[in-house]
Amino acid sequence: MHTAAQTLVAFLAAQGVDRAFCVPGESYVAVLDALYGHPQIDLVTCRHESGAGFMALADARLANRPGVALVSRGPGACNAAIAVHTAQQDAVPLLLIVGQVEARDLRARAFQEIDYSRMFDGVAKFIGEATTPAQVPELLARAWAAMLTGVPGPAVLALPEDVLAMPCPGTPPVAVALADAAPSPETADRLAELLRTAERPILLAGGDIDRPGGREALLRIAETWQLPVAVGFRRQDLFPNSHPLYAGDMGLSNPPAQRVAFECADLVVALGTRLGDITSQGYAFPAPGQALVHVVPDAAWLGWRFPTALPIAAHALPTLAALAARNPAAPPGRAAWCARLRDLHRQDAAWTPRTAPDGVVFTNLVAALGPRLPADAIVTLDAGTFGAPFYRKIEWQPGQRLLAPISGAMGYGMPAAVAAALRHPGRPVICAVGDGGFLMTGGELAVAAARGADLKVLLSENASYGSIRIHQERAHPGRTSGTDLVNPDLAAIGAAYGYPVMAVRAEHELPALLDALVAAGPLFAVVHSSLSAVLPSK
Ligand SMILES: Cc1ncc(C[n+]2csc(CCOP(=O)(O)OP(=O)(O)O)c2C)c(N)n1
């Protein structure tokens, strides 16, 4: 008979999991051993549990199935908590498997014990803890279904050390197949009618479109129905940004004129987005009076914050398919509306290179990189002000992927790049990160180096937690507190990982850096970025 640990591994393999990320712990050596006997699952040994969790999240997005991270009890689970939160905010399915204290010691305040149902309450979609091996298959099935039902998210399974090593009765696990929720024919008819008659519609595209075939379906519907498309927060890669129907993103610091125009829409179709805080511009868009069709696969997200003309508890792809099966039409004024939104986006995306006395203007570099990005590039971003131009000054094209934490978690960029380089060894992977974020999870570069996974690091060094300094200057001008950084020799760190290093101090060195960024092979580039260029002008 299989042990519970072997059952767990067989279950994961049956769901198509081919890679999992871990920092080992004595509390789950039985699972490590089961993986030893299961080479179909590539176990990636990471340097920090946040790195393991972030890698699993990026891998989930690229492989279109839940990401899996394995961590030890107490300290390991605490380190991984940031990834559970990001999975919830980013709507990404993540299974966090925690080796738990022995079953007999549960709730006995044992060494490194945590009650995960309390720790992750309100964050994870499902939290399970086995007290006997017989419960393991059931908990796995429930966790898997919870992650993938409705809006995807994290599940946490605490499996006691002794339980994992015990024989597990029951039938072998099978693949769990979940059907996508589709709108009813009547609902789809109503949506089509609203689209046919709207003079100033806008389609707001969210993360549920980030599935195989989703981008193509969205483009087809936008073109056939003549719908301008805006994307949700950090979802720029869902729609070709150079397309005349691309109206920009709903993110941080949208220009006032663009916001005014969005508020002139007479129909907002929010497709596959929860309409969270930032996408909805602080819950201000759609504004009262704008007709809203909200399509999200979980009724709990419908109608609670915005008056909704047509709430649809369905997935984005079947909704797009339903529209594809209906006759499109658009009133004559539609073209002018699309052109108006496009023009506002172009104004926002325009950039004139400038200089600064204290280093390279990072936006100059990013704006110049955009047109040269390889057609199949994967760019991962950490959180920080260096990231801002990636969202508005690059025209993302079909085939390119942008992996950035919707949660705004620092530390995401480097592990996401490692996961991307492992998942797609032939594709160019660039990780853009600040000097703050790099020293949080930059150690995961060791994983890429160990596996010979090529990636490029583009590190913006401005000796500051720059984003926070910007807020600080706005709220308390001239009173710098807690945001200055004194860095080690970052280029030497890159070299220590065996990476070819490039240090860029001046604008005239950017052409050489751009060439290196689009050439094949690994690279560790440290750019001495201007802080003054991003601070509010006095
Ligand atoms: C884990 C985490 N801690 C703190 C923050 C708050 N925060 C957001 S951006 C930022 C500064 C980022 O600094 P750096 O990586 O140097 O990039 P920069 O903003 O300077 O470009 C901080 C501290 C966060 N988002 N995530």
The ligand as a MOL file (V3000), in Angstrom:
LIG
                    3D

  0  0  0     0  0            999 V3000
M  V30 BEGIN CTAB
M  V30 COUNTS 26 27 0 0 0
M  V30 BEGIN ATOM
M  V30 1 C 7.4530 42.6580 0.4930 0
M  V30 2 C 7.2000 44.1190 0.3810 0
M  V30 3 N 7.7000 44.9510 1.3040 0
M  V30 4 C 7.4960 46.2860 1.2100 0
M  V30 5 C 6.7680 46.8010 0.1880 0
M  V30 6 C 6.5480 48.2910 0.0760 0
M  V30 7 N 7.3110 48.7830 -1.0780 0 CHG=1
M  V30 8 C 6.7780 48.9310 -2.2990 0
M  V30 9 S 7.8550 49.4400 -3.4420 0
M  V30 10 C 9.0920 49.5330 -2.2930 0
M  V30 11 C 10.4530 50.0100 -2.6710 0
M  V30 12 C 11.0710 49.2190 -3.7710 0
M  V30 13 O 12.4350 49.5770 -3.8050 0
M  V30 14 P 13.3950 49.0600 -4.9260 0
M  V30 15 O 13.2740 47.6120 -5.1060 0
M  V30 16 O 14.7430 49.5900 -4.6690 0
M  V30 17 O 12.8050 49.7360 -6.2540 0
M  V30 18 P 12.5970 51.3040 -6.5560 0
M  V30 19 O 11.2290 51.6670 -6.0700 0
M  V30 20 O 13.6810 52.0590 -5.8790 0
M  V30 21 O 12.6890 51.4050 -8.0520 0
M  V30 22 C 8.6430 49.1330 -1.0360 0
M  V30 23 C 9.5020 49.1080 0.1720 0
M  V30 24 C 6.2320 45.8930 -0.7430 0
M  V30 25 N 5.4590 46.2920 -1.7620 0
M  V30 26 N 6.4790 44.5690 -0.6370 0
M  V30 END ATOM
M  V30 BEGIN BOND
M  V30 1 1 1 2
M  V30 2 1 2 3
M  V30 3 2 2 26
M  V30 4 2 3 4
M  V30 5 1 4 5
M  V30 6 1 5 6
M  V30 7 2 5 24
M  V30 8 1 6 7
M  V30 9 2 7 8
M  V30 10 1 7 22
M  V30 11 1 8 9
M  V30 12 1 9 10
M  V30 13 1 10 11
M  V30 14 2 10 22
M  V30 15 1 11 12
M  V30 16 1 12 13
M  V30 17 1 13 14
M  V30 18 2 14 15
M  V30 19 1 14 16
M  V30 20 1 14 17
M  V30 21 1 17 18
M  V30 22 2 18 19
M  V30 23 1 18 20
M  V30 24 1 18 21
M  V30 25 1 22 23
M  V30 26 1 24 25
M  V30 27 1 24 26
M  V30 END BOND
M  V30 END CTAB
M  END
